[in-house]
Amino acid sequence: MREVNVTGPTVEEAIESALSQLNITKDRAEITVIDPGKKAFFGLFGGKPAVVAVKETIDPVEEAKNFLIAVAKEMGVEASIEEKRSGREVEFNISGEKMALLIGKRGQTLNALQHLAQLVANRSSDQFVTILLDAENYRARRRETLSNLAKRLADKALRINRPVSLEAMPSYERKVIHAALVNQTDVETHSEGREPNRYIVISPK
């Protein structure tokens, strides 16, 4: 984290000079006025310059984004990331070639990258940030796949009149399954097992 001490005729001018040296905007700076200074008497004598300390603060979202770009590059993928912020929730959408490498089998690599990006974002921030990571609209396509799977397996559970277990899934994918069947009155869903091997069971009522 970079920091400079700067003097200037006024506090405002000293701050502007410090921001220019660090090449950052005011919203990414922690500013401490060391000495407010003193105007010269009649502009001739007795004056004293203002002194400020300006420290660059780390944007956790930017740090997570840079981390993802660096990891993608190590995997041989030149990626670009669009971000959308909503309070403390941030959605990253990765685009570029070879996106299949970043998504992985059934989104496992994408899920791992999302988890790591969240760890990076929150390691230096006292305000918890939730990172949602997507690539080539994979999440929406996966939700549709899971909803269709839920309905097929619900039909199977009714047909054989026995509970049907799904494979282990992360919590937000299990929520998709629950949501897909919440209005179906002839079956019920519940989760079993422990993370990361927790899975859903669909049972006839």
Summary of the structure (lengths in Angstrom):
residues: 205
radius of gyration: 26.5
end to end distance: 58.8
largest distance: 96.6
contacts: 581
relative contact order: 0.09
helix: 43%
strand: 29%
